[in-house]
Amino acid sequence: MFRSCGDEPNRLLRSYHSGETGDLGFVVSRLTADEPARDLLLAGVSLGGNALLKYLGEQSSALAPQVKAAVAISTPFDLAAGCRHLERGFSRVYQWHFLRTLRRKAHEKAARFPGRFDIAAVDAARTLWEFDDAATAPIHGFSSAADYYARSSSIGFLGRIRRPTLLMSAADDPFLPADVLDRVRGIAAGNPQLVLEFSSHGGHVGFVGGRVPWAAEYHAERRAVEFLLGNVAPRVDSGAAAT
């Protein structure tokens, strides 16, 4: 979970952002140090998928050997393109919802840290781009929203991933224009570690099937488990004979 996404806000000015990988890196380091003999499998959804893929690319060949595979679902690979896409059509409903929650959190931060960013500009923001210009970028050391998006988008890190990684996305995802997936396909053609499962339909984290609502099949969850388990060696009981 990203810091500040729980019931209690963190006590620092910084919060989370789409390219923040420090917290993930800390968790991976702690788990691999405490349990060095255990395999570690990683999964991220939406913005979490972006942060996960960026982390895997940043670490590249230096990634802890215990990390065997990863899955990223409905990732906004290009944050700038995704942000502009949310300004059009029905996607604006999602943008309005995000802005409402982000403004509330920004006001909580402004009350704790007066004068550290322009709360009036936050209130005036009508798009996520404007909000990130007013709050996310200055709080986290970026010069602008454009700088934040350019440095935090996972699409720039995919080519350096060195673990089997499943990317699940849908062409009708309201958070991302479909042509971004074509760019991801081009990168994946040069990186055999990337496994793509891009469907025509599924929306944003909506890979649900089945004939009746009360017996739904959650395809993304099933595929994630299948892929991750398929990339770890089966454990052999020490008391059982191996065949």
N, C-alpha and C positions, 0 to 999 in steps of 0.2 A: 504494500500500500504506500502511495506517495505521502510524504509528510504534509500535514494540514488537511488531508482528506478524511481523517477520522472525526470523532466527536469532539476532540479537544485540540485546539490549534497549538502548533509548536511555539516556543517562546522567542524565536529568532525572527529577524526581519525576513530572511529568505523563506521561501515556501517550496513548492515543487515547480518544475516546468518540464516541457516535453523532451528536453535533452539532458535532464539531470541524471547522471549515472553514478554519482558518488555514493548514494545510499545503497544502490544495488551492489556496487563493488564491495562495500563494507560487509553486506550480508553474505555475499559469496565467499569473501575472505574468511569471515568468521566460521561459516559452516565447513569449509574445506580444512580449516585449521583444527576445528574440534572433532571432525569425523574424516580424517584423511583417507580412510580405506573405502569410503562410500562414494558411489556415483551421484552426481548432481544433475538434475534435469530442470530446465528453465522454460517458463511460458509467460507471455505478456499479451495483453489485450488492449487494443486501441492506443491511447497515448503510452500505456505501459509497453506495448509492442514496439513502439518507436524507440523508447528508452532502452529496451532490451537489445534491439538490433544495433543501436549505436554503441552500446557497451561491448557487444561481441566484436564489432568492427574495431573499436578502440583497442581492445585487448589483443585481437587477432591471434597470432601464434603464441603470445604470452599468457593466454587464458589458462586458468588453473586446469590441470589435466583431469581433475574429477568431473568437470563439466563435459558431459557427453553429447548433449543435443539440446535443441531449443525449438519452440513453436511461437510464432507471432500471428495473432488473429486480428484482422481488420485494422491494419497499421496505416496511419496517415504518413506515408513515406516522405512526402514533400509537404512540409508544414505551410509554406507560403501558398502553394497551389490549393491545398485543402482549405486554408483560411479564406481565400477568395471564393472558393466553391460554396462555402457556407453563406455567402452573401447573396446567393441567387435562389429563386424558387422556394420550394418547400423546405429546403435546408435552412432557411432563415429561422424556422421554428426552433431548431436545435441551437442556433446561435443566440437567440433571445433567451433561451433557458440557461445556457452557459453564462451569458453576461449577468443574468440576475444573481446567480450563485457567486460568481467571481467578484462582483461589486460588493456583495456582503462581506466576503473575506477580506477584500481590500480595505474596507472601512474598519474592520477589526485590527488590521495591521497599522493603519494610519493612526488609530487611537493609541496604540502602543508605541509607535515610532513617528511622532509628528514631524512633518517637514521633510521626510526622507523621499517622498515622491508626491506627485501632483494629484491629490485626491479630486480636485475640481475637474481635471482632465479625465479621470476615471469615470466620474458621473456623466461627463459629456460624451463618452465613448458610445457609439452606436454599432460598432462592429468589433469582432475579436481582435482584428488588426489594430484598431485604435486603442483598445484596452491594453494590448501587449506593448504598444508604444508608450502608454502612460504609466504602466505598472510593472509588468513582467520584465521588460528589458532593463529599466533602470535599477530595479531591485536586484537583479541577478548579474549585473555587470556587462550587459550588452548595450551597444550604442543606439539601437533602434529595434523595432519589431523585425524589420528585414534582416538585420544582423543576427538576431536571435534565431529566426527561421533558418537562415543559411547555415549557421553553425550547429544547429540542433537536429536537422532533418536526417533521418536514418538512411535515406537513399544514397547519401555520400559515403556511407560506411559499409554498404552491403558487399562490395567487392573484396573486402578484407576479412570477412567472416571465415573462420577456419574450423567450424563444427557443423555437423548436419543440422540444418535449420529449415523447418517447414514454414512457409508463408501462405496463409489462408486469407483471401480477400474476395470481394464481390465487385463486379463491374458497376452495380447500381448502388454502391455505398454512397450515401448522401454527404459523407465527410471528405470525399476525394474524387476528382475528375478521373474518368476511366483511362485517359491517355497516360496518366502516371504509371498505371500498371504495365503499359507497353514499355516504358522506360525501365521498369524493374525487370521485365522479361529480358531486355537487352543485357542488363548487368548479370542476371542469372545465367545467361548463355556462356559467360566467361568464368563462372564460379560454380563448380560441381557440388559444392556444399549446400547450395540453395535449392530447395525443392518447392516448386510452385503449385498451388492448387487454387486457381482463380476461377470462380464460377460466374455465370451471368447474373444470378440472383442470390440474395442473401442479405442485402442491405448492410447495416453496420452491426456486427456481432449478432446477426439474425439467421444463422444457418440452422433453421428448425424445419423438420419434415415430419412425416407421419400422416396417416389417413384421417385420424380423429384427434381433436385437441387434447383429450384426456390421455392419449397414448403417444405423445410427441416424441420424436427422435431428435436429440440434440447433437447434430452432426459434428460441429466444431469440437465439442468436448470429446466425442468418441475418437475422432481422427487424431486429436492431439495426444491422447493417451496411447493410441496404437503406434503413432510415429515415435514418441519418446521411448516407449518400452522396446520398440524395435531397434533402438540404437544403444541398448545396454546389454551386456552379457548376462545370461540367466545366472542367478546365484545358486550355488550347489551347497546343500546342507553338509556341514563338516562330518556328520555321522552317517551320511548316505554315500554309497559308491557311485562314482561318476561313470557314465557309459560313453 
